[in-house]
Amino acid sequence: MLALSKFFTFKGRSRRAEFWGFVLVTTLFSFAASFWDGIFFDGGEHFEKMVNLAFLVPSMAVSARRLHDTGRSGWWQLLAFTGIGLIPLVIWWCQDSDMDRNDYGNSPKYGIGKEDETYAEDQIV
């Protein structure tokens, strides 16, 4: 998975497929950890907390890169702490990529710019 290979990279851009694939994988890991917590710790959240902690920085990085792809600063993800700020974040995460080069790099989706900075389809998820 491309998002995990760039787990601490906050620069650049991420396509929707990379972002939502990462969200799917982290959600599945969290559900699996919750299941194992129910078996081994009678409903405690030991495994789930470890999984969430392990995916904290990669989640922030892929979210920042996704916001970069829509032309916004990664700092906008701080809106999530307000609760209601999740609404514009989800809308922005669902938006299509900027077609042209923006302040954060070339478009990985449309291939505008240098070819070495774009992703092949098999690198996305």
ChimeraX attribute file (.defattr): number of C-alpha atoms within 10 A of each C-alpha:
attribute: neighborCount
match mode: 1-to-1
recipient: residues
	/A:1	13
	/A:2	17
	/A:3	24
	/A:4	16
	/A:5	9
	/A:6	13
	/A:7	16
	/A:8	14
	/A:9	17
	/A:10	18
	/A:11	15
	/A:12	21
	/A:13	29
	/A:14	27
	/A:15	25
	/A:16	20
	/A:17	15
	/A:18	21
	/A:19	22
	/A:20	18
	/A:21	17
	/A:22	23
	/A:23	16
	/A:24	12
	/A:25	13
	/A:26	19
	/A:27	14
	/A:28	12
	/A:29	17
	/A:30	19
	/A:31	14
	/A:32	15
	/A:33	20
	/A:34	20
	/A:35	17
	/A:36	18
	/A:37	18
	/A:38	15
	/A:39	11
	/A:40	11
	/A:41	13
	/A:42	10
	/A:43	12
	/A:44	14
	/A:45	15
	/A:46	15
	/A:47	20
	/A:48	19
	/A:49	15
	/A:50	13
	/A:51	18
	/A:52	16
	/A:53	12
	/A:54	12
	/A:55	18
	/A:56	13
	/A:57	15
	/A:58	21
	/A:59	21
	/A:60	19
	/A:61	23
	/A:62	30
	/A:63	26
	/A:64	25
	/A:65	26
	/A:66	29
	/A:67	28
	/A:68	27
	/A:69	33
	/A:70	23
	/A:71	19
	/A:72	17
	/A:73	15
	/A:74	19
	/A:75	12
	/A:76	16
	/A:77	17
	/A:78	13
	/A:79	14
	/A:80	14
	/A:81	9
	/A:82	8
	/A:83	9
	/A:84	10
	/A:85	14
	/A:86	15
	/A:87	11
	/A:88	14
	/A:89	18
	/A:90	11
	/A:91	9
	/A:92	18
	/A:93	20
	/A:94	17
	/A:95	15
	/A:96	12
	/A:97	22
	/A:98	17
	/A:99	15
	/A:100	17
	/A:101	16
	/A:102	16
	/A:103	12
	/A:104	17
	/A:105	19
	/A:106	22
	/A:107	25
	/A:108	27
	/A:109	21
	/A:110	14
	/A:111	17
	/A:112	15
	/A:113	14
	/A:114	11
	/A:115	11
	/A:116	9
	/A:117	15
	/A:118	19
	/A:119	17
	/A:120	12
	/A:121	10
	/A:122	8
	/A:123	11
	/A:124	18
	/A:125	15
